[in-house]
Amino acid sequence: QGVDATTERAIVSLLQDLRQAGKTVVVVHHDLQTVPEYFDWVTLLNVRRIASGKVSEVFTEQNLRLTYGGRIAFLHAGAVQPGADAAEGQIEDAMVREG
């Protein structure tokens, strides 16, 4: 489950306002596709801390594989092209397989 698109936009707007005010907010977030858009810093956890740092440096396919093991698939062919400012190796489309 999650929130509807309108509520998500409201939450993200509030988080951006808090960022601009110099506040630090800890968020648990599972929508991998929106991590680069919403956050500056990420910590990847799976029982222990796998990686932590700037999204542009840490949110990589290698670290996501370490985090999710065999339960993740990456969509490269035909996936939405990353924006011009996207870091090389940054994940644009990923999904977690349950089970």
HELIX and SHEET records of a PDB file:
HELIX    1   1 ALA A    5  GLN A   20  1                                  16    
HELIX    2   2 LEU A   32  THR A   34  5                                   3    
HELIX    3   3 VAL A   35  TYR A   38  1                                   4    
HELIX    4   4 VAL A   55  VAL A   58  1                                   4    
HELIX    5   5 GLU A   61  TYR A   68  1                                   8    
HELIX    6   6 GLY A   69  ARG A   71  5                                   3    
SHEET    1   A 2 TRP A  41  LEU A  45  0                                        
SHEET    2   A 2 ARG A  49  LYS A  54 -1                                        
SHEET    1   B 2 ILE A  72  PHE A  74  0                                        
SHEET    2   B 2 ALA A  94  VAL A  96 -1                                        
END                                                                             
